[in-house]
């Protein structure tokens, strides 16, 4: 099933950056990476899909029928931005409860869902800690817990590995893979080749706002080196994190 369908997406800024005639799809149980250097249009794409930016032109459908900004679409999709901003004076549990009320969750089962979500992201013991005292990786996990509470089926992550230590990257990769196995889908904007190789099924190579190639991701380590070299050749100057 197509969870996300994009056709001829166009969004231009005054400096002429953005995306141009971008088309792709995301299916159930799939992790797709938007891969490209800084300024390639990855963040713009995700913001258009989540309704934060209005495209100049193009067709976007979420879950087969919903447009960006639709109420049902907002329930299905969870955005994990590159900077995980939280309410610093709320505890982790309070933050999740506040977020859940925006989706009109049943109050009777709210606390149970919050603690189950925190258990899944390994933060159950920190439920009463203020979010202002968390590391970047822990803040990211709080956002993922919020997505679990809202019953999101599509995850859109913008540069999720930036600033994370190696154990946090490993945990995130395993968590995404497990989510895909139960039918969720993820679109990951990144410039980390290693994270793509570890998690993604397909990769969309973007340069200067244009899709230049769609590629399958190899799962045989013997193919990694040649695949990386081909990606670098297609995208030109490269800076992996």
Secondary structure, 3 states (H helix, E strand, C coil): CEEEEEEEEEEECCCCCEEEEEEEEEECCCEEEEECCCCCCHHHHHHHHCCCCCCCEEEEEECCCECCCCHHHHHHEEEECCCCCCCCCCEHHHHHHHHHHHCCCCHHHHHHHHHHHHHHCCCHHHCCCEHHHCCHHHHHHHHHHHHHHCCCCEEEEECCCCCCCHHHHHHHHHHHHHHHHCCCEEEEEECCHHHHHHHCCEEEEEECCEEEEEEECCCCHHHHHHHHHHHHHHHCCCCCC
